[in-house]
Amino acid sequence: MCGIVGYIGSKNASPILMEGMERLSYRGYDSAGVAVIGPDGKIGVRKAKGRLENLAGLLKESPVSGTIGIGHTRWATHGEPSDLNAHPHTDVKGGIAVVHNGIIENHAALRRHLEQTGAKFVSQTDTEVIAHLLNWLYDGDMKRTLIRAMGMLEGSYALGILCDHEPGDLYCARNDSPLVVGARDGEGFIASDIPALLSHTRDVIFLQDKEIAVLNRQGISVFDAYGNHCHHPVFHVDWDLTSAEKGGYAHYMLKEIHEQPEAARKTAAPRLDVPEENWLPIRPEEAKRLKKITIVACGTAYHAGIYGQYAIEKLARIPVEAAIASEYRYRDPIIGEDELFIAVSQSGETADTLAALREAKRRGAHVIALCNVVGSTIAREAGEENTLYTYAGPEIAVASTKAYTTQAELLLLIGMALGKMRGHLTAEQAEALAAEVRALPEKMETALKTEPQLQRIASTASQKKHVFFVGRGMDYALSMEAALKLKEVSYIFSEAYAAGELKHGPIALLQEGRLVVATITQPQLIDKAMSNLKEVKARGARILAICRESLREKVEPEVDELILIPDADELLCPLLAAIPLQLFAYCMAVQRGCDVDKPRNLAKSVTVE
C-alpha cells in the first residue's frame, strides 16, 4: 500500500527521493516524508500530512541535504493521516530512521515492552515501534540488530532504515510486502515498486521474505534471516520511462485506457501462433483429467476472473469457480485431485491473493499465477514456469483498466487452449476464435472513439447520486467491473445487478430520472435483455446502453442514449464494451472534479490484509 524509496550514492538524495515518491504516489497519498543523513552525520527528517506537494513545499522552506536517504508516501492503516503519523519514524535519540509498508501485528505488545525500557512514543503508528526496537537492540552492527528485530516482529513489512552510526550503508528488509533493490555506477536504490527506479536502473533484484539487503557505494549484499549471503538473479525490466509517464494525456487513467489495444496485442501474440503446450503450464493429459478450476483474485482482477469463469466453461467444458481471495481460505476450501488453481493479480503482490495461493499449494492444487509484473511475489511463489504474464506495461492509475482487459483476454486464451487439449474445440473453431482475438486491438481502437459521446453524456449525468448497471451472462460480469470503476473514481454509489434479478428487489429503487447503464452484447440474450429494459423504462428511469452494432435496431428505440461497439465474437464483445464503460467512469469523475488517478482512501496495490 505505502510507497518506499531509498538512495545511496554521490548525489543529493532529496530530489531523487522526491522523484521516486512521485512515481509511487499511487500506492498512498495521505502523507509523505524523507530522512537524510547530512554532512554532519545527523539524520534530518521532514514530513507532512497530505499530498506530496506539501512535502515539496516544506523541503523548499527547510531543505535537508546528504547523499543517503529514505522516503515514504503513506496509505494510513494505524493512526490517522497527520504530520506525526507520517513516516519516517525515529527512535528516541533520532539516530535511527525507519520507513515501513505493512502491518506489525504484535505492535501493541512491543510498544508496552519498549515503553518500560524508556522509549517515548509520539505517534499512533505501528511503524514507530520498529524504530524504538532497533534502538533498544542496537549493538553497533545494524545488520545483526535487524536480524534480531525481525525475529521479534510479527506481520508484514518492507523496511528502509538509516542509522547515523553507519552513514555509509542503507538497510532494507521484507516479509510479505514487496521490495525491489537496484544498483548502478556506485549508486544504490530501494523501492516498493519498479516505476520508482526506471530513471536510474532497469536491472533489479526482488527481495524474498525474511531477507535483508545492505546497499553501499560498493554494491548490494543480500542476507537471509540467519545472516547467510543470498544470491538472486538480476531481472532486467523492459519497461521504459516514457511508458510509466502520462505521455500528453490529462491523467494516467485516460492514457492507460488508450493503451489497451497495444496491451491486448502484446498479451495475445506470444500465445496465438504456438502450440498451447508451449506456453500453458499444463500437459494435454493433465488437461483431460481436470475436474475443476478455481480463479481467485480481488477487486478488478476478481471481475476478470468472473469473465474467465464464463469463457473457460464455454470453451473447455470444465466447472469453474471465481472466488474472492480475501474470503477463500477462511471457508476451509475443498481441493481435490486434478484441480487447477489460478491466482490473478496485476501487481503480483496482493496480500489476500498471495495467501490464497499459498493455501491452495498447501492443499495440493496445481497452481498457475497470472500477473503483470515480472519477478513479483506471486510469480515467485507459483514458480516462473507456472506464471503467465499479461504484457500491459506499467499501470499507474489506481483504478485498473488495461490490466482488466488483458487479464480477461489471457483467461480467454487459457480457455481456448484447454478446449483444444480436451477436444471440445476443433481446430477450425480455435482458428476462427484466434482470428477474432487478432482483430481485437483494431476494434478496441474503434471503441475508443466513443469518448466524445461519453463526455457529452457525463456533462449532464455527473450529478447523479446513484447509478445502476445491469447485464445478462457475460455482460453481467462486465457490469460488476463497470460499477466498481464508477465508485472508485467518481464516488457515485453504483450497483451491478443481473438484469433478470431486477424484479427480485432492486426494481423498488427505480424512479423518475434514475440512471441505468445496460450492457448488451450477447445476441442469444437480446430478447430477455430488452424485456428487462422495458421494465426499467416503465418506472421512469433513463437508460444508457452499450451494445454491439448488429443489435442496434432492437436496442435503440428503448433507450435514451446508445453507445455502439464493433461486432465481434460473443466472447470478445465484453472486452470491447469495457472500454466505453471505463471512459464513462473517467468522464464522470472529471466532470465532478475528482482526483482521477488517486481516488480518496485507495491505493494501487493492497499488500496488507
N, C-alpha and C positions, 0 to 999 in steps of 0.2 A: 504494500500500500504506500508507505512513505518512500521517498527517494533519497538515496545516499550517494555522495560523491566524495572522492578524496584525491589529493595530488601531492607528489613529492618530486622535486626537480631543482632547476636553477632559476625558474621564472617566479614572478609574484603569483602566489596561489589564489588570491581572492577573485580576480577576473575569471580564472579557469574554473573555480568552484561555482561561480555565478552562472557561467555558461552551461555547465553540466546540470545545475539545478533547473535552469530554464528548460533544458531538454527533458528533464524528468518531472516537470511540474504536473503532468497528467497523473502522476502517482499520488499526489496530495498537495493541497494548497491552502491549508488552514494557517500555517505559519512557516517560517524559514529561518535558518541561521547558519553561521560559519564559525569555525575556530581555527586560528592560525598561530603557529609558533613564530614569534617575531625575532628580530636580530638580538634582542636582549635575553632570549631564551625563555620568555614568558608566553603563556597562551593567552591570546586575545580573543574574546568571544563577542559576537554581535548577532542578535536575533530579534525578530519582530513578528507580531501577530499579523495575519492576513497574507495577501499575495506577495509574490517575490519582489514587486516594485517597492514595497515598504522596506524590505531589507536593503535594496539597492539605494534608497534614499538615506537610510541610516549609515551605510558604508561611505556614502559621499560626504556626510557630515562628520563621521568618525571612522576613518579608514583603519584597517589592520593590514599589515604587510608582513610577508615572510614567504619562504619557499616550500613550506609543508603545511597542509591544512585539510580540514574535513568540512563538508556541508550537508545540509539536510532540508528537505521540504516535506512538511508533515501532513498526514491524514490522521486526525485525532482518534485515539482509542481510549487511553487512560488520561483523563483530565481534559477540560475544555480548551479550545484554542485560546492561547494567551501568550504574552511575552515570556512569562515564567515557565510555562509548559513547553515552549518551543525548544527544539534541540539546537546546538549541542548542550549536553549537561556535563557539569564538572563535579569533582569531589570537593570536600570542604576546603582544601588548600588551593584549589584551582590549578593543580598540576597535572591532572588527567582530564581529558575531554572525550566524550562519547557521543556518537550518533547511532541510532538504532531503528531498524524496521522489524516489527514483530510484536509479540506479546510475551512478557515474562509472567508465567502463571503463578509462580511462588513469590511474587514481588512483595506481598504483604508480610509474609513471614521473614523474608530477608530484611525488609525495612525495619521491623521491630528489633531484630538482632543488631543491625547496624546502628540504630539509634542508641542502643545500650552501650555501644563502643565509642560514642561521641559524635557520630555523624549528624549533621544538621541538614534536614531536607527543606527545600524551598519550593518544590513543585508537587503536582499531583501525579506525575507520570511514573510508570514502571521503569522507565529508562534511567532515571536518576539513581535508582538502586544499583545499577551496574557500575556507575562511576564511583560511588562510595565503596562498593565491594572490591573493585580493583585497587583502590587506595588502601583499604584495610589489608588486602593480601599482598601488596607490592613488596617485593624482596630485592629490588634492584635489577630484575630481569623481567620485562613485560611479557615476553613470550611464555615464560614459566608461570607467571602470575595469571595470564589469560587462560592457560590450560586449567589451572586450579579453579578459576572462576567458572569456566564452562561446566565443570563437574558439579557446580552448585546451582546453576541456572536451569530452570525448567520452563519449557515453552519454545517458541520460535524466535529467532533473532538473526539479523545480519548487522554486524557491528563495524564501525570505523572508529579508531582510537588513536589519540595523541597522548604522549607523555613527555613532559618538559625535561625529565631526566634522560630521555633518549630522543633528542631532537633530530636525529638522522634517520629515524625509522617511522614508517606509517604501518600500523597494525590493523588487521581486519579479521573477522571470523564469521561463520554462518552455521545455522542449524534450522532447517525447514523454512528458509527465507533466502531469496536469490541474491547472489553477489558475484560480480564479474571483476576480474583484475586484468590489467594490461600494462605493458612497458614499451618505451621507445626512446632510444638515444639518451640514456641517463635519466629518464623521467618514469615515474610510476603513477598509475591511475587505478582507482576503485570506483565502482558504480553499481547501483541496483539493476540497471538495465543498459543494454548496448548503446542506444542513441546518445547517451552522455559521453561516450568515448569516441564516437565516429570522427570527430575533427582532429583526434590525436593519434589513434591507432585502430586498426581493424583486426589485429591479432590478439586474442583474448584467451584467458583461462577461466573456466567456470569452477568456482569452489564447490566442494561437496560438503555434506553435513558433517559437523564436528571437525572442520578443518580451519586452520589459521594460515594467513598469509602475512609475511613481513616484506614490505616494499622499501627499498632504498635506492640510492643512485647507482648501485651495482646491479640491481635487478630484483627479481621476485623469488622468494623462498616459501614453499608451502609445506605445512606440517599437519600431521594427524593429531588426535586428542591425546596421544602419548608422547608427542614431541618428535616423532619419526618423520624424516623427509618423505614427501609425496611427489610423484611425477605425473603430470597431466598433459595430455595432448593440447597443443595450441590450436584454437579454432580461428580460421580466417573468415571474417564476416564480409560478405559480398554486398551488403547494403552500402550505398554511397551516401554522402552527407546530404545531397540535394533531395534524396528520396525521403528523408526524415524532416524536411522543411516544407513550408507552405507552397512554394513554387508559384506565387502570384495569386493564389486563392485567398478569399477572405478568412477562411477557417480551415483547420486540418480536416474537420469532418467533411466539408464540401470537397476538398482535394481527394480524400480517400474514397468518397462516393464515386468520383470521376475516375479513379484508378481501377475500378472493378473490371472493366473489360480486359485490361492487361493482366491483372491478377488472375482472372479466370483462365486466360490463355496460358500463363505460366504454370498454373496448377494442373491443368489437363494435359499439357504437351508431353511430359515425361511418362504418362500412363496410357495414352491412346494408341501409340504406334509400336508397342512392345507387348509380348505375351504377358498376361496378367500375373503369372507366377514369377515374372522377373521383378515386379515391384510390390505385389501384395504378399506380406509375410505369412501366407497360408498355402500349404500344398494342396493340389486338387483332391487328393484322397481325404485330407482333413476337411476341406470344404464340403465334401459329400456327406461327412459324418456330423456336421454341425446341427445341433438341435435348438440352439437359441443364441441370440446376440443381445447384449446389453450395451447401450450407449449411455455414458454417464458424463455429465457436464453441468455447468452453472450458467445462469443468465442467457446471453445471446447464444453461446455455444450449446446450451440445452435446447434452445429453439431450433438450431441447426440439427441437433440430434433427433428432434421430433420429425423434421422433414426427412432425415435419414431413415427413420423408422418406416415411414410410408414407402420411400423409394426402394429400400432393400427388401422389404417384404414383397413388394410387387415384382421385383426383378429376380430375386433369388429364392422366394418362397420359403423363407426361414422366419419363425417368430422373432420379432424384435421389440425390445422394451427400451424406451428412453426414460432415464431416471435422473432425478435431481441429485447432484453429488453430495450436497450437504445433508441429505436425508438417507442416502443409500446404505451406509454402513450401520446406521442405528436401527435398522429394521431387521437385522440378522439375516442378510440375503442368502437365498438358496442358490448355490452354484454347483451344478453337476458336471459330469464329464461332457466333453465335446461342446463346450460353450465358449463363445468369444466375447471378450470384454473390450470395448473401445472407449478410451478416455479422450475427451475433446477439450482443448484449451488453447486459446490464441497465444498466450504468453508461455504456456508450459510450466507455470508457477502457481496456478490456482490451488490454494491450500486444500479446499474440500475435495476437488477432483484428484489431487495427489493422494490424499488419504483414502479415497475410494479405490483408486488404482492399487494401492498397497494392500488393501483388504482383499481385493479380487485376486491378487497374486498369492496372498497367504492361503486363500482357499482353493488354489489350484487352477484358476482360469487361465486360458490363453489370452494374453493381453496385447493390445495394439494401442499406441498413442497417436493422436492426430493433433499436431500443433504447428505454430508458425515460426518458432524461434529455435534455431539450431543450438544444441547443447543445453537446452533448458532442463530443469529437474525432472519433469515428467518424461522427457525424451530419454534421459539417462536411466530413470527407473524402469522404463519399459525395455530399454536397450535400443541402440541406434538401428539395429537390424529389424526391430519391431515398431519403428516410428515412421509415420507418413507425414511429410511436411506440406502444408499449403505454402505457396510462394507469393504471398500477398505483400511482402515487404513490410517495413515498419508501420505500425498503426499507432498514431499518437493521440488522436481524439479519444476521449474516454468512452463515448458511445461507439460501439463497434459497428462497422458497416462492411468493409471488404473482407474482414475475417469471416463474417457470417456467410457471405455468398461462396467464398472459397471452401469453407468447411462443408457446407451443404453440397457443393459440387463434388468434393472428394468423397463424401459419403455415397453420392450417386455412383461415382466410378467404382467404389467398393461393391455396391450392389450389382453393377454390370459384370464385374469380374467374377463374383460369386455365382451369379446367374449362369454365366458361361461354364464355369467349373462344375456346376451341379446339373447342367443340361436343361435348365429351364429357359435359357435364352439362346436361340440359334445364332449361328454365325451371321446370317443375314440381318436378323433383328439387332444384334450387337453393333454391326457396322452402321445400320441406319441410325441408331441412337448415338453412336460415336460421331457421325456426321452432324447431328444436331448439336452435340457438345462443341464441335469445332466451330459451328456457326454462332455459338452463344455470345462471344465477345462483340461481334458486329451488331447483333441485336441489342446487346446492352448499350451500345453507343446510341442506338435509336431511342431506347428507353430514357436515356439521359436528356434527350431533347424535350422532355415533358417539364423541365424545370421552370420555364417562364409561366406556364399554365398553373403550376403549383404555387408559384409566388403570388399570382393573382388570387387564387383561392385562399391562401393563407392571409392575405391582406384583410379579408373580411371574416375569416373563421378563427383568427388567432385569439379572440377574446372569449371563445367558448371555454366553459369550465369543466365540461365532461365530453368525452368522445367515445363512442362505441366502435369496435372493429369486429366485423363478422366475416365468416367464410365457411366453406364446407370442404371436407377432405384435406388435401394439402394446403388449400387456401386458408383453412382454419389455423394450421401450423404457422403459416406466414403471418396471419393476423395477430398471433401472440407476440411475435417479434416486432411487428409494427406498433402495437400498443406499448411495448416496452420502450421503443425508441422515442415515442412522443412523451412518455412520462419522464424519461431521462433528461431530455434536453429542453423541454418546454415547461415542465412542471404542471402540465394539464393532466388531471385524473383521466385515465383511459383504461378500458377493459376490453379484452378479446373474448368473444363467445362463439361457440359453434352455432352457426345460423339456425340449425334445426332445433336448438335448445332455447331459442328466444321465448317461445311460448311457455317454457317451464320456469318462468320467473322474471328474467331481465326485461321482458317487454313492458312490465309495470313501470319501468323508469323512462320509457319513451314518452315524449311530449312535444308540443309545438316548438319547432326550431332546433331540437336536439340533433347533433351531427352524428351520422352513422357512416363509417367508411367500410365499404364492402369490396372484397377481392373476389373476382370471378374469372377463373382461368380453366376450369375443368368442364369440358363440353358435356360429359355424361351426367353432370350435376346441375346443368343450367336451369332446367325446369324447376327443380326443388329450390334452387337459389332465388329464382325470380319470384316464386311464391312467398319466400321469406321477405324479400324486399317490398312486396305489396303490403304485407303485414306492417312493415315499418312505416311505409308511406301513409297508410291509413291512420296512423297515430300522429301525423303531422311532422315527423322527423324529416330532416334534409339528408339526402344521400349523395355521397361521393363514391363513385365506383371506379375500381381499377380492373380493366378487363382486356382480354385479348381481342385483336382486330376482328376475327371471324365471328365473335359473339356480339358485335356492336348492335346489330339490328334488334336483337332481343332485349338488350340491356338499356340502350339509350332512352327509349320512351319512359322508362320507370324511374330514372334518376335525375338529380338536379345538376350534377357535374360528372363528366366522364373523362377518365384518363385511359388512353389506349396504349397497349404494348404490342409488339410484333407477335405473330403466331409462332408457335414452336411446339415441340412435343409436350404433352401434358405434364411430364416430369420436370421439364425445364422452365415452363411458364412461371412457376412461383419464384424462380431466381430472377427472372426479368421483372416481375411485379414488385420484387423487393426494392428495386431502385426508386420508382416514384414514391413508394411508401417512406423510404429513407429521406428523400427530398422533401416530402410533406412535413415530416418531423423537423427537419432542418429549417425550412422556410417558416414554420410556425414559431420556432424558437427565436429566429432572427427578428421576426415581427414583434415578438414580446420583449425584445431587448435582453434575452438571456445570454449567459456566457456559454456558448455552444460547446466549445472544446473542453471546458472544465465545469461541468454541472455541479451544483452545490451537493455536498455530502458524499460525493462519489470519488472513486479512484479507479484507474485503469486496470490494475492487476490486484486482485484480492488475495493477498498472500498470508492472511491470518483467518482463523476460523471465527 
